[in-house]
Amino acid sequence: MSARNRRLPRHRAWPLTTTDIDECLGPSMTRVTDLRFLTGHDSETIVLGAEWIAPIPRNHGRGTHPDMVGFRIDIHPVEAAERAATRAVLRAQALPQLHEWITQAIAANETWRLTPHQHYWRLTNGHLTHRDDA
């Protein structure tokens, strides 16, 4: 996806494409309700984020619309000069981990599915780390 088409500054680029995510998730892609290529503020070392949007019941006009229940994936921009190296690390390590996280979430018990969850991948000095936030 072209940075120009998404209003991303020239010195920034997304390390992954929609095709990368589609290839990684395969049939599980149908569970993704939102795939976002972020353009806002710098997210520091976060390069990929995934979130389980839980079916929070409506209460006084608040709640989650049923069409939004599922997974949201956020692709964070990186420095354009680091795009190729970041992409290689994400394709080799983060995307298989994303696939595993989503597969486990689909099979999770009801208690897990009724609670929002987030998972982030950070890249610092070429070292990828990830963490689950409930």
Steps between C-alpha positions, in 0.01 A plus 500: 500500500646830393578751773386775268156342467465489878647845578808368675806730513780409258738393776245250639377169352292204606706184543216266400230489235145372496628204297751414774218484757271303265773244428582465869147454628343310213140400591531672841501832312119480500514567876685830448247782514745787464845523337650843555813662359568766761611848399492690830755566767817295525434180694867477598605136473160342428491362146193273513197481723206265527191536710203278583187715501272325749120500477442747784124513572311821452438702813357852486587542134855370534627174364660330204312471174480130402673572167810621687545186712814327379861590443650837415852511360706818496804546278721776642723706270878479529786703357501444123870408507421218747196364320666205323683375810191545718283320245736203493492467880121537515440244225739250657401542865202726574256374238527134610451619859198708392352194329555291814348771725188525284468120474522467878251784547248335267525181708501685836236450764207735544663691787793597277273593208284729716802711599687743272864402434793667329828364370792716386823432315788740561823524304798652678847488348398209277363298793129410486302459821130448554260517787136433578301766685160402635 
